[in-house]
Amino acid sequence: MKFLFRPRLQSSTPSPPSSGTGLGTFGGVYTPSLLTILGVIMYLRFGWVVGNVGLIGTLIIVTLSTAITLLTSLSICAISTDRVVRAGGAYYMISRSLGIETGGAVGIPLYFAQALSVALYTIGFAESLALNFQGLDQRLVALITTVLVAILAITSAQIAIKAQYFIMAAIAISLICLVFGSPIENTQIEMWGAKPENSEPFWQVFAVFFPAVTGIMAGVNMSGDLRNPSRSIPIGTLAAVGTSYIVYMLLPVILAMRADALTLIEDPLVMKRISTWGFSILLGVWGATLSSAIGSILGAPRVMQALARDGILPRWLRFLGTGSGSEDEPRIATVVTLGLVLIAVGVGDLDLIAPVLSMFFLTTYLVLNIAAGIESFLRSPSFRPSFRVHWLLSLLGALGCLGVMFLINAVATVMAAVIVLSIYIWLERRELQSAWGDVRQGIWMALVRTGILRLDYTPDTKNWRPHILVFSGAPTRRWHLIEFAANLTHNRSLFTVASVLPSGSRDPAQQLEMEATIRDYLEKRGIQGLVRLVTAPDPFTGAKRLVEAYGIGPLVPNTILLGDSEEPTHRESYCQMITSLHQARRNVVILRNAEERDFGRRMRIDVWWGGLQANGGLMLILAYLLRTSIEWRSAEINLKLVVPNEMAAKATRANLEDLTGQLRIGARSQVIVSKGQPFPEILRRSSQSADLVFLGMAQPGEKFTSYYEGLQKLTAGLPTTVIVLAEPDFAFSEVLQETTAVTRS
């Protein structure tokens, strides 16, 4: 009988129709939760468990399994008492805690798992009937049962909810008949189970039993229709877990006393043989399978309805979110689910997908534990559950779920993880917008706070990167500045687009709106960057103010990227700004863009070099970072050095080639003999065909404005040029030589 070897899957019973007073703890939480726990595995596999590992081993398995379920129950109680859980149950809880992408990544597989588990239960019900009543067509019985269960769900969920009391009575009667039964034969109590050659390993038996204790979500799904959810969910769920633990601890004692190990292993219906009224066991089996099928056919459409309403499903499937009647019943989603289930029943063999379905349910529990743990750890003011659980307990529950998943089926665990991750990536790319917040912002805030407090105020040459503040003005007008900064940062260091607005031109609300507009523009262009706007009497004063104030603790921009100012009337203020930035110990990088060429083919970078110290070291670092970007990956770095004569060139070439080999930045050295020619002429002739030129700038002094005017004339007519002024007293040479020194030692 194939069904006997399939693990029981978790089903979810949805919210019943609301009444004037709502459901209480017993009918709304305790009964549905207990019904989904005491199920088919208890009747048809518990004897097999006892026969394989004995009484002692079974008690250990029950205790370990229930401990994991209890920890998950605590997490569920914490989340469900913080907010009303509406349609969708576990999906609703996860999406409102960890975000719509995570909720959808778990919710879509959860829907299919619940839908296909209906087929699993109806096939199991049909198999049990076929075994006891000869001549029945198992597949036909399964199809008829599926249709009847669906009709019940479509026409009246209230009747389905009330049916749980009759099923509970059938299970109670079967357990009473079992307790007052008699042994099959005179036998000793099975303390250790069958001999090794006739039994399965402990953890394999554990894997078969564990799904029997996973029916803890039923009460949570009724949260919105309970009189007092914050009281009923913890009491009802934990009482159901406690009751099932007592039952599962007593049954092994009865089984071990009334049959030997081989009989327990070989006879799936051994309970029927040792019960006072054997037919009561069949009633219990049928009640367990039908209750699980009803719970799944009620729960799966509600998950689909919630997914459609939240916009997770594609637009052409949004009609599945439609509700019917005063109770907003998901009848359209139920009909679609019925079609899917009938196909699965028609196939008739779910052995291949049953392990993966179990993994989806356990993945849901795992993520619920993570959600509760994160919420508890962050202690956000918005998370105020009436049932509080320490985050370490939730973390322990998550680790327990993960361990059980691998014990049950490692391959199925990996398959489930791949499916969930694929759906998450798909939803991420769709850039869904949710109308609610989640804990992700809190997680990043906690990480940022921890990281900032651990940062040293003294710059570290080992981990130095350019954190760039770009004064671009309107991004559309100076996009080359933003593009250049993005190529330097590689999405691994901070990059802020800044602009100075005239004083009084914008009020704070308008300023924030402009920042949001620029952020959207950057995002659409694929740029990950921050945005900051300030107001000031003039751009140069605003830039100095922003550099002084921008940042938090040691995390401040260390590199200021500017466009060149060609307006003669602004040159004095521009040079004063450069002086102030240099005095503030910032690197100043000025990009003079050749508009007719822009960045050319991005194939050649010329660095006019005067040594590793100061500007020379920073220019090499920037050139290297630029060439390691995607756009410049094919570029060649030419390290150019001018010497007066051939005698100096010979020694310089050898030293320079040795240095470039040690630095391992892929630069090609080129020593140029001036032969009395002026440097401007050499510069123009040698770099005319380059795509980007790096030049160093002298430190600001008394006649810096005149010097800068000469520098502008020097670079006029050149390709796009980067003028670099390094932060004073920072050893950029050590950034380049750090790994070289380690290698030598």
N, C-alpha and C positions, 0 to 999 in steps of 0.2 A: 504494500500500500504506500505509494510514493508520498502522499500527503503527510504521513507520519514523520517523515524525515526532514520536513521543511520547518524552519523556525517560525514561530508565531510573530506576525508583524503588528506593530503599533497601529491602532486605529484612533481616530479622533471623533468624539461625539460633539456635534455643534450645539449651539445655543438653541433651546427650545423656544417656542413662541412665548413672548412675555405675557405675564398676567398682571393683574392689579397689584398683587403683593410680591410676586417673584418667587423663585424657588429657594428652598432652604438648603441647609448643609447636607442632609441625608439624601434627598432626592436629586439635588442639583450637582453635588460633587462626589460624595462618598459612594453612592450606588454605581454611577457610570464608571468611576475610576476602578472600583473593585471588580466590576464585570470584565473590564478589559485586561485586568491582571490575571484573574483566575480563569484561564482559558484552555485551549486545546492541548497545549503542552502539559498542563497539569494532569489531564485525563489520559493522554496517549503516550507521553514520553517520560513521566515521572518514574514509573517502574523501571524503565530502561536506565535512567540515571542512577537509581539506587542499586540496580543489579551490577552496573559497571564499577562504581566507586564505593559502594557500601554505605552504611548509615553515617559513619563519621565523615566520609568524603562528601556526601550529599548535604549534610548540615553545614559544612564549610562552604560549599558552592552556594547554597541558599543565602548564607550570611554575607559572603562577598558580593553577590549579585544585588542583594537588597541594600547593602551599604552604598553601592554606586547609584542605585535608583533613589535612595533617600537623599543623597547629596544633590542630585538633579532636582528632586522635588523641592528641596529647600530653595534652590535658585529660582525655580518656577514660582514658588510662593512669594519670593521677594519681588520679582518683576510684576507679578499679577496684582499685588497689593499696592503697587505704586501707580498703576493706571488701569483703566477698564480695558480688558482685552476684548476687542470686537471681532467681527467675522474674519476668519483666517487663522485664529488660534496661534500656533507657534510662529507662523509667518508674520502675523501682526506684531508679536512681541519682539522678534528679531529685527524686523525692519524699523521699528520705532526706537530700538536701542543702538543697533550697529549700522543703520543706514539702509536705504532702499535697495542698493546693489547687493549687499549681503543678504538682506531679506529675500530678494528675488532669487538669488543664487541657491538659497536653501528651499524657498517656497515652491519653485517650479518642480524640482525633483520630488519634493514632499507631496505635491499634488498627484504626480504619476504613481508614486509609491502607494498612496492611499487608494487611488482609483484601481490599480492593478491588484491591491490586496483584497478588494471585493471579490475579484475572480478567484483569488487563492482560497478565500473562505468558502465561497459557494461550491467550488470544486471539492474542497474537503468535506463539506456537508453532503454533497452528492456521493462521494466515495464511501462515506460511512453508511449511507442508506443502501447503496448497492451491495455492500458487504453483508448487511443484515436482511435484505429483501432481494432474493434472487430474481433475475429477469428484468430488473430496472436498467434503463439506458442512462449511464452515468452522465454523459454529456448533455442529454436532453433535460435531465433533472437539474443540472447546474444552470442551464440556460433559463429554464422556467423559474428557478429560484431567484436568479439574478433579476429577471424582469419584475417578479413580484416584490422583491426588496426595493427596487427602484420606484415602482408604483407607490409603495408605502411612503417612501421619502418624498415623492412629488406631491401626493395628495394630502398627507397629514403627518408632519413631523411630530405633532403632539402625540399621536397614537404610537409612533415609534419610541418616543421617550417613555410613555407609560408602559410599553411592553417590557422595559427593563426590569420591572418589579416581578413579572411572571418568570422571566429568565433567572433572576436572582433566587426566586423560590425554588426553581428546578435545581439549580446548583446546590442550594442549601440542603434540599432533600437528598440529593445524590451523595453529599458528604456525610450526612447522618447515616444513610444506609451503609456507607463504607465503614464508618466507625464501628457500627454494630454487626459487621460481617464476621466471617470466620476464616481461618487459614485454609489454604488449598490442601495442605498436607502437613504432617508434623515436621517442623524444620527449625534449625537454630537461627537466631537473629543474624541477619547479614550485616556484620560490622564493617567488613573491608571489601565486599563485593566479590565478583567472580575472579578466577585465576587470570593472570596477565594474558595468557594465550587466548582467553575467551572474552576479554573486555577491552574497552577503548581507553586511551590515556586521559588523565584527569582534566587537562585543559581543553581537550576536544569535547568532553562531556560538559564542561562548564560553558563552552560556546553554544552547545545545543540548548542548554537550559536557560541561559541568560535572557533571551527575548521574552520569556514567560513573565518577567517582572517589569516590563517596560510600558505598561498601560497607565501612565500617570497624567496624560494631557486632557483626558475627557472632561474633568471638572473645570479646568482652566478655560476651555472653549465656551463654557456657560457663564463666564464672568459677568457679561452685560445683563443677564437675566436673573441674577441672584439678588436676594433681598439685601444681603450684607456681604459683598465679595471679599472685602479685606478680612473678614472673620471666617467665612465659609470655606474659602479656598485653602488656607493653611490647615484648618482643622479637618476638613473632608479629605484632602489629598493625603496628609500624613496619617490620618486614621485608616485610610484604605491601604497604604503601604504597611502600616503596623498589623492590620488584620491579615493581609496576605502573608506577611512574614510568619505569623503564628500558624496559619494553615499550612504553609510550606514547611515549617519545622515539625509539625505533628504528623503529616502524611508519610514522610519517610520512615518514621517509627512503625506505623501501622503496616506499611508495605514490607519492611525488613522483617517483621515478625510473622508474616502470613504466607510468604513464598520464598523459594530459594533464588539465588542470583540468576541462574540460567533461565528460569521461568519468567522472572521479571524482565530479562533482556529480550527474550524471544516472543513474548505475548504482549502486543500493544494494548489489548483490552483486558489486561490482568485485573484491573479494578472491577470489571464486570463480574469476574469469577469469584472474587473474595467479598463482594458486596451482598448485603441481605436481600436487596432487590436489584438484580443486575440491570434491569431495564432503566433504572434511575440514572445509571452511568451514561447510557445512550442519550437520555434526555438532557443530561448535563453537557455532553459533547455537542449535541445539536443546538442547545441554547447558547453555548460558547461561540460556535461558528456563526450562527445567525446574528447574535448580538454584535460580533465583530464586523460582520458584513454590513449590518444596518448602520453601525457607527461610521464605517468608512464611506458608505454611499451618502450619508448625511454630511460628513466632514469634507470630502474631496471637492464637491461643487462650491462649498463656501470658501475654500482656499482659492479656487479658480476665480470666483467672484471678486475676492479681495485683490488678487493679482491684476485682474482687468481694470478695476476701479482705480488702482494706484498707477496705472499706465505702464506696468511692467510688460504685459503682453503686447504684441504688435497692434498697431492701430486698427487693422481689419478684424481683430478679435475682441475689440472693446465691447461688443454687444453681449459678451459672456458676463459682463458685470451687471446686467439688468436684473432687477428683482421683481417678484410678482406678489400681488396681494398686500394686505395690510402688514404682514410680517416680513415683507421683503425676501421671500423665499427665492433661492437661485434655481428656478425650474429649468431655464434654458441651459445653464451649466450642468444641471443634473442629467438632462437628456443627452448632452454631448458626452458626459462621463459614462452614461449607460452604453452608448455606442462603443466607446473604448473598451469597456469591461466585456461586452459581448464578443468583441474580436478576440480578447485574451482568453475568454472561456471557450470560444470556438477552437482556438489553437490547442487548448487543453493541457499543455505541459509548461509549467512555470518554473521548472527546476533551475533553468539557466539564470533567470532574473530574480528569483527569490532572495539569494544572498545580497544582491545589490539593493533590493528594496529594504532589507534590514539595515544596510549601511546608511541609507538615506534617513531612516528614523533615528538611528544612533547619531548621525551627523547633526540632526536637529537638536538632540539633547546636548551634544558637545557644544554647539554654538550658543545654546541657551545658557549653559554654564559659563561660557566665556563672557556673554553679555552681562549676566548678573555679577560676575567677578569684577569686570571693568567698571560697571556702574558703582559697585560698592567701594572699589579701590579709589576712584576719583572723588567720591563724596561730593558730587555736584549738588548745589542747593535744590535743583529740580528733581533729584532722586530722593524721595522721602517715603519709602515703603513702610507700611505698618508692621510688616514681618521682616526683620532685619537679619541678614546672614553675613558672616565675615567672608571677605573675598577669598581667603585661603581655602575655605570649604568649597566654594564654587570652582576654584582652580583644581582642587583635588578631584571633584566630580568630573571636570573636563578631561583630566588625565586618565581617570578610570574609564570613561567612555572611549577614549582613543585606544587604550590598551585592549578593551573588549572587542573593538572593531577589528583589530589585527588578529586577535585570538579566534574570532569567528571565521574570518576569511580575509587574509591579507590582500589577495588579488582583488576581491570585491571592494575592499577599502580603498585601494589605489584607484580603481575604476570610478568609484563614487567621488573621490577627491578631484579627479580629472574633470568629471562632468560638472561638479559644482564650480570649480575654478574657471572652466570655459564659459559657463553662464555668467559668472561675475565679470569676466573680461568683456563679454558681449554687452552687458548692461552698462559697464563703465564707459565704453565707447559711445553708447547712445546718449550719454550725458543727461540722465534723467534728473528732473527737478522735483524734489519732495516738498510738501507743505509743512513738514515737521523737522525738528532738529534731532540729532543723534549724538552718540558719545564720541564720535571720531574727533570732533573739535577739542573735546576735553582730553583725549589721549595725546593729541599733538601738543596741546598747551602744557600738559605735564612733562612731556619729553623735552619741549623747548625750555621750560623752566629749569629742569635738571641739567640740560646741556649748558645753558648760559651760566649757571652757578658753578659749573665745573671748568669753564674756560678760564685760562690764565690771562691776566691783563698784559703780560709780556708776550709779544709775538714770537711764535715758534717757527724756526726755519724749516723744520722737518715737515710741518703740515701747512705751510703757507700757501694760500691761494688768493687771487685777486677778488676781493669783495667790492663790486663796482657800483658807483653812484653816477648815473649817466644824466647829464643836463642836455636833454634832447629837445626841449620845447615840445611842440606838437609832434607826435611820433610820425605822422604821415609826411612831415616836411623834412625831418632828419632821420629817416629810417636807417641810413647807413650806420649811424652811431649805435642804435639798438642792435642791429645785426652784428656789428663788430663785437660788442659786449657779450652777446649771446654766444658767439664763437669762442670767446675767451673763457667763459664760465663753465660751459659743458653741462649746465644744470646741476653743478656740484658746489657752487659757491653763490653767495648772495649777489643779486643783481637788481638794482632799483632804478626805475625810470623817473626822473625828476624834472619839474618845470617850475619856473617862477612867474607868478601872475602879478600884474600891477596892483598896487594897494587899492582896496575898495572896489575892485572890478567884480569880485564874487563874494557872496556871503558864504558862511561855513557849509550850509546845506548844498549850495550850488557847487562848491569845491569838492565835496564828497561825491556828488553826482558825476562830476567830471572825472574823478579818479576811477569810479566804477566803469565809466565809458572807456577809458584808456585800458583798464584791465581786460575788459571784454575784447577790445581790439587786439591786444597782445595775445590773448588766448586763441582767438581765431587765426592768428598768424603763426601759431605753434610756439610762442615764446613764453617761457616760465619766468616771470619777473614780478617784482613789487612795484608799486606806484606811489609817488609822494608829490603833492603840489603844495606850494607855499606862496604867500603874498608878500611883496616887498616894494619899496619905492623904485628899485631898478633891479635888473637880473643879477648884477654882480654882488650887490649887498645881500640879495636873497640867497644866492649860492653860498656865500660865506656863512650866513646864519644857519642854513640847513646843514652844512657840513659840521658846524659846531654842535648842533642839537640832535642830529639824526643818529639813531642807534640805541642800543640798550646794553649797559654794562660794557664788557670788553668786545661785544659784537657790534662793530661799527664799520662803515665802508673804509677800506684802506687805499682805494684807488678811485680817483675822480676822472671821469672821461668827459672831455669837452670838445665842442666843435670850435674851429678857428673863427676869430672875429676879424673880418676884413675891413670894418668901418674905422677909419683913422680917428674919428672923434671918440670912439669907445676904447681905443688901444690903451690909454693910461689906466682906466678903470679895470680893463681886462687883465693887465699886467699886475695891478695891485691885488686882484683876486688870486692870481697864480701865486704871488708872494705869500698871501695869507694862507692858502692851502698848503704850501710847502712848509710854512712855519707850524701849521697844525699837524705836521708829520704824516702827510698823505702823499701818495704817488699821484702825480699829475700826468695824464695822457691826453694829448691834443691830436685829434684826427682832422687833417686837412684833406678834404675829399676832392678828387679830380672828377668833377661831375660828368665830363664827357667819357670817362673811362670807368668810373666807380672802382670796383675791385678787380677789373679786368677778367682774366681767365682763372685767377686764383691758383696760378701755377708757380709763381716765383716771388720770394720774399728776400729783399736785400736788407741786411743789418749792417749799418756803418758803425764800426766798433772801435772802442779805445781801451778795452780791457775789461776784466770781470767786475771791477769795483763800480759801485754806484749805478749810473745809468746803464753801463754795459751788461751787468748781470740781469737787471730787470728787462732790458730789451730782449735778451736771449730767452728768458722765461716766457715772455709774452709771445714771441715768435714760435716757440715750441708749443705753447698751449693752442695757438691759432692753427698750427699745422696738424695738430691731433684732433681738430674738429672735422666733422663730416665734409663741410664745404671746401676746406683747405687741405684735405688729406693727401692730395697729389702734389702739393706744393714743395718746392725745393728751397731750403734756407741757405742763402749765400752770406757768409760772414766776411765782410770786407774791411780791410785794414790798409791804410796808406802809409808808406815809408818813403824817406827821401831818396835812397839810392839802392842799387842792387846788392851791395854788401849787407846792408841792414835787412834786405828782403830775404836773403838766404837763411839767416838765423831765425827770422820771424816766421817763415813758412814752416820750418821744422817744429818750432814751439807751438804754433797755432794748430797744426795737424795733430800733434800729440794731445793738446788740450781738447779739441773737438772730439777726438776718439774717447777720451776719458769722460767727457760730459754726456755722451750718448744721446744727443738730441737730433742727430741726423743732419747736422749742418755741414756745408762744404766751405772750407776756408779759401779765401782769395786775397792774396797780398798784392797791392798795386804800388808800383814805383812811380812817384810823382814826376821825377825828372824836371823839377822846377815849375810844373804846371800848377795853377791855383786850384784849391780844393773844389770850389763851385763848378769849375769846368770838368774836373774828374767825376764829380757827383752826377752831373747831368749826362755825361757821355756813358758812364758805367751803368746807371740805373734807369735809363730812359725806357727800356723794354721790360722793367720789373712790373709786377702787379701791386706790390706794396713795399714801401721804403720805411725803415726805422732809423731815426736820428735822435741823438741825445741832446739835451738842452742844459745850458749852464745854470748853476744855482742863482736865484735872484740876487742882484746887488744894487748899487747906487744908480747905474745907468741901464737898468734892466729893460725899460721901455724901448730905448734905442737898440739894445741888443736884440730884442724880440722883433723889432721892425726889420732888422737885418736878416733875421732867421726867416721871416716871411718872404723876403726877396730871394733868399737862397733856395727856398723850396718852390718858388713860383715856376710853373711849367713842368714840375715833376709829376710822376704818377701819384696816386693817393699815398699820403705820407703820414706816419705816426711819429709825433715828437714826444719824447719821454723825459720826464724829470722825476727821478727816484726819491723816495722818502729818505731823509737824511739819517745816517747812522744805522741803517738796517743792512745786515750782511746778506745781500741777495746772492753773492757768490757761494755762500754756504747752502742755499736752497739747491743750487746746481751741483755742488760737490758733496752733498750729504751722503748719497749712496756710493759715490766713488771712494770716499774715505773708508767707509765700512768694508767695501770690497778689498781695498788694499790691506787693511788690518787683518 
